[in-house]
């Protein structure tokens, strides 16, 4: 693969930027600030399990273009609190209004992100980010972290109101990078959006099995569980 590849495109959330960790840290602090547990006898653990499951499903629907960005914003906290018996609209609104700004203040990266990007950059690859995340937060996650030192272009599907695996998102990222699919690889943690989406337009995907789910098979696609394993591919 490495002989023909000149450009490596990365998904951002849970591929380079540790979304799960940063979200949990942020929500735990917000939960404490609003004293939900004291007021409603609802543990953070119970809240987070419910929230995480709902948020994952909403983002999956967003990727399939079945719901909008506003649907995610309207539902993920309100529906979670309602289901758990918290009818306090002030609390829903606090989480809705502040989460996106607060979460990018916790900028933990996936293990070995910097070392891997440094290695690839030194090897001469052009590196890029392609995300289904919202434009403003995507740019902050890159530009407020060391990722910015290695990345040439940033693409958010929201720019064209499309989401991976839509071919238009990959085409936009390739255009920004002045790259062809044949000389490009895509690294991401979502099998459908990142691996199959990039493969359909002729890119060479690498699956980052971030959640270490054994159901995924090779099928000619390299599978890694640590970003450092990219050193064995490129």
LINZIKA-V69158 format. One record per residue. N is the residue number from 0. RES is the residue in one small letter. PSI is psi in whole degrees, -180 to 180 (none if undefined). OMEGA is omega in radians with two decimals (none if undefined). NEAR is the number of other C-alpha atoms within 8 Angstrom. Layout:
N/RES/PSI/OMEGA/NEAR
N/RES/PSI/OMEGA/NEAR
This chain:
0/x/-42/-2.98/7
1/x/-21/-3.08/7
2/x/-34/-3.08/4
3/x/-14/-3.04/7
4/x/130/3.07/12
5/x/-25/-3.08/10
6/x/137/3.06/12
7/x/121/3.14/13
8/x/135/3.14/12
9/x/136/2.81/13
10/x/162/-3.08/15
11/x/-59/-3.04/12
12/x/124/-3.11/10
13/x/19/2.94/12
14/x/-49/3.04/14
15/x/-45/-3.10/11
16/x/126/-3.01/12
17/x/81/-3.07/13
18/x/-46/-3.09/8
19/x/-47/-3.13/7
20/x/-46/-3.10/8
21/x/-38/3.12/13
22/x/-45/-3.11/9
23/x/-42/3.10/9
24/x/-44/-3.12/9
25/x/-47/-3.11/12
26/x/-36/3.11/9
27/x/-42/3.13/9
28/x/-42/3.12/8
29/x/-38/3.12/9
30/x/-42/3.10/11
31/x/-43/-3.11/9
32/x/-35/-3.10/6
33/x/-3/3.08/7
34/x/40/-3.11/8
35/x/-43/-3.09/10
36/x/-42/3.13/11
37/x/-41/-3.06/7
38/x/-34/-2.98/6
39/x/4/-3.14/7
40/x/39/3.13/7
41/x/115/-3.09/10
42/x/153/3.10/7
43/x/-38/-3.13/9
44/x/-46/3.13/6
45/x/-41/3.10/8
46/x/-48/-3.02/12
47/x/-39/3.11/9
48/x/-46/-3.14/8
49/x/-46/3.14/9
50/x/-47/-3.06/11
51/x/-46/-3.14/8
52/x/-45/3.14/8
53/x/-44/-3.10/10
54/x/-41/3.11/10
55/x/-43/-3.14/8
56/x/-39/3.12/8
57/x/-43/3.13/11
58/x/-34/3.07/9
59/x/-42/3.10/8
60/x/-37/3.10/10
61/x/-42/3.11/13
62/x/-31/3.12/12
63/x/3/3.14/8
64/x/32/3.12/9
65/x/-19/3.05/7
66/x/170/-3.11/10
67/x/170/3.03/8
68/x/-43/-3.10/7
69/x/-33/3.10/6
70/x/-41/3.10/8
71/x/-49/-3.10/13
72/x/-36/-3.09/9
73/x/-28/-2.93/9
74/x/-34/-2.88/9
75/x/-38/3.12/12
76/x/-46/-3.11/12
77/x/-50/-3.10/10
78/x/-38/3.13/8
79/x/-51/-3.13/13
80/x/-41/3.13/12
81/x/-46/-3.12/9
82/x/-29/-3.12/7
83/x/8/3.02/8
84/x/12/3.12/6
85/x/107/-3.06/8
86/x/14/-3.06/6
87/x/103/-3.09/6
88/x/-29/3.12/7
89/x/-38/3.11/6
90/x/-45/3.09/8
91/x/-48/-3.08/11
92/x/-37/3.13/8
93/x/-47/3.13/8
94/x/-43/3.12/10
95/x/-44/-2.99/11
96/x/-25/-2.98/7
97/x/-17/-3.02/8
98/x/-48/-3.05/10
99/x/-36/3.10/9
100/x/-37/-3.10/8
101/x/-36/-3.05/9
102/x/-32/-3.14/11
103/x/3/3.00/11
104/x/-16/3.00/6
105/x/95/-2.98/9
106/x/51/3.06/12
107/x/137/3.11/8
108/x/158/3.03/8
109/x/145/-3.12/10
110/x/134/3.04/6
111/x/16/3.11/9
112/x/-53/-3.06/10
113/x/-45/-3.12/8
114/x/-41/-3.13/8
115/x/-47/3.14/12
116/x/-39/3.10/11
117/x/-45/3.12/9
118/x/-49/-3.09/9
119/x/-40/3.12/12
120/x/-43/3.13/11
121/x/-32/3.12/7
122/x/-7/3.06/6
123/x/6/3.12/7
124/x/144/2.98/11
125/x/130/-3.03/10
126/x/143/-3.04/15
127/x/158/3.07/13
128/x/135/3.06/12
129/x/121/-3.01/15
130/x/151/2.95/12
131/x/-2/-3.13/10
132/x/168/-3.14/10
133/x/148/-2.99/9
134/x/-53/-3.04/10
135/x/-46/-3.11/6
136/x/-36/3.10/11
137/x/-47/-3.14/12
138/x/-37/3.11/9
139/x/-39/-3.14/10
140/x/-30/3.08/11
141/x/-53/-2.97/10
142/x/-18/3.10/9
143/x/10/-3.13/8
144/x/170/3.10/9
145/x/-12/3.11/9
146/x/-34/-3.07/10
147/x/-24/-3.10/9
148/x/-10/-3.03/5
149/x/-17/-2.98/10
150/x/134/3.13/11
151/x/-40/-3.12/8
152/x/153/3.10/10
153/x/130/3.11/10
154/x/130/3.01/11
155/x/133/3.12/13
156/x/-25/-3.14/16
157/x/-22/3.13/11
158/x/-33/-3.12/8
159/x/16/3.13/6
160/x/40/3.06/6
161/x/160/3.13/11
162/x/143/2.94/13
163/x/136/0.31/14
164/x/16/3.13/12
165/x/133/-3.08/10
166/x/-28/-3.10/11
167/x/-32/3.13/7
168/x/-45/3.12/16
169/x/-39/3.13/12
170/x/-39/3.10/8
171/x/-43/-3.12/9
172/x/-38/3.10/12
173/x/-40/3.11/11
174/x/-44/3.12/8
175/x/-37/-3.09/8
176/x/-7/-3.04/9
177/x/49/-3.07/6
178/x/155/3.04/10
179/x/155/3.12/7
180/x/-37/-3.06/11
181/x/-25/-3.14/9
182/x/20/-3.03/11
183/x/141/3.04/14
184/x/154/3.13/13
185/x/128/3.14/15
186/x/123/3.14/15
187/x/166/-3.04/15
188/x/1/-3.13/12
189/x/117/-3.04/9
190/x/-46/-3.10/9
191/x/-54/-3.03/8
192/x/-44/-3.02/12
193/x/-52/-3.05/17
194/x/-59/-3.09/15
195/x/-37/3.14/11
196/x/-46/-3.13/13
197/x/-35/-3.13/16
198/x/-35/-3.10/10
199/x/-28/-3.12/8
200/x/10/3.01/9
201/x/6/3.06/8
202/x/164/3.13/13
203/x/105/-3.05/12
204/x/153/2.95/15
205/x/127/-3.11/13
206/x/119/3.04/15
207/x/101/-3.07/14
208/x/70/-3.05/10
209/x/-39/-3.11/10
210/x/4/3.08/4
211/x/51/-3.13/6
212/x/117/-3.05/7
213/x/-2/-3.11/5
214/x/-18/-3.10/4
215/x/134/3.14/5
216/x/166/-3.07/5
217/x/-60/-3.10/7
218/x/37/3.14/4
219/x/0/-3.13/4
220/x/123/3.07/8
221/x/137/3.13/8
222/x/128/3.12/9
223/x/156/3.08/11
224/x/-7/3.10/9
225/x/136/-3.10/10
226/x/-28/3.14/11
227/x/-22/3.11/8
228/x/-15/3.08/9
229/x/-22/3.08/10
230/x/-25/3.14/9
231/x/-8/-3.09/5
232/x/-38/-3.08/7
233/x/none/none/7
